[in-house]
Amino acid sequence: MAEAGAGAPEGLADAVAAVAAEAGALALAKWRTDFRQWEKSPGNPVCEVDLDVNVLIQQRLSALLPEAGWLSEETIDNADRLSQPKLWVVDPIDGTRDFVRGRPGWAVSIALVEHGRPLIGVLDAPARDEVWRAELGRGATRNGAPIHAGDRAVFAGARVPTDSLPRIDSDLVAIAKPNSIALRIAMVAAGEADLVATLRWGYEWDIAAAVLIASEAGAAVSDAFGAPLAFNTPSAQAFGVLATTPGIHAAAIERLADRAKAATTG
């Protein structure tokens, strides 16, 4: 089989997008209906639709690439994945809080990672009529149209998808945010936001697909300290994610440095 990009078989991205579309359709059919929901931990909601979608995706992706490992928010982690060159990284419904509240800010997130870097990323957001795709070295699209990060080079005035900004960041501009962190990162990829930052330990499944989409769209992406993000790590976590227009990335790292250090040193 001919190879595309850096290790993804030709046509595999289309197949992954088809799986994401099927999963998105399943989730959409149950959205705003009466389904069971609970909290895995305080403030961490999950619902039966998450689990149903997870089963469907795992079945479909395992058939596509049986040799790949598996990492998903809704599956108990298995260290066997660490020995696999390729790994599926999946969040069946990223933005579950919006999903259970009947809001559209959620997406199915699927990434294929090889040797620590994403090769394919797909976000299917059916409640928003959006499909985001990227392949390593081949650019990023939304609904088939190429997307590009913005060119903002001045930190003050940067648009941030958030509910509110702390006083220390009052020089930034808050814009409407979806609950899904993946969709917020995608907003930077599409030039609809200039800055997305988190200052907490987060899981790879939340960001793997979106990080590739943003990178392929020309955004600058790192952890909260400015270091490159790696995937298929033992903890499956990184401290924060920072996605910005290239021109403000250094300023964003500087702005967040003390807070990031405080958050990791206690």
Buried (B, 14 or more C-beta within 10 A) or exposed (E): EEEBBEBBBEEBBEBBBBBBBBBBBBBBEBBEEEBEBEEEEEEEBBBEBBBBBBBBBBEBBEEBBEEBBBBBBBBEBEEEBBEBEBBBBBBBBBBBBBBBEEBBBBBBBBBBBBEEBBBBBBBBBBBBEBBBBBBBEBBBBBEEEEBBBBEBEEBEEBBBBBEEEEEEBEEBBBBEBBBBBBBBBBBBBBBBBBBBBBBEEBBBBBBBBBBBBBBBBBBBBBBBBBEEBEBBEEEBEBBBBBBBBBBBBEBBBEBBEEBBEEBBEE
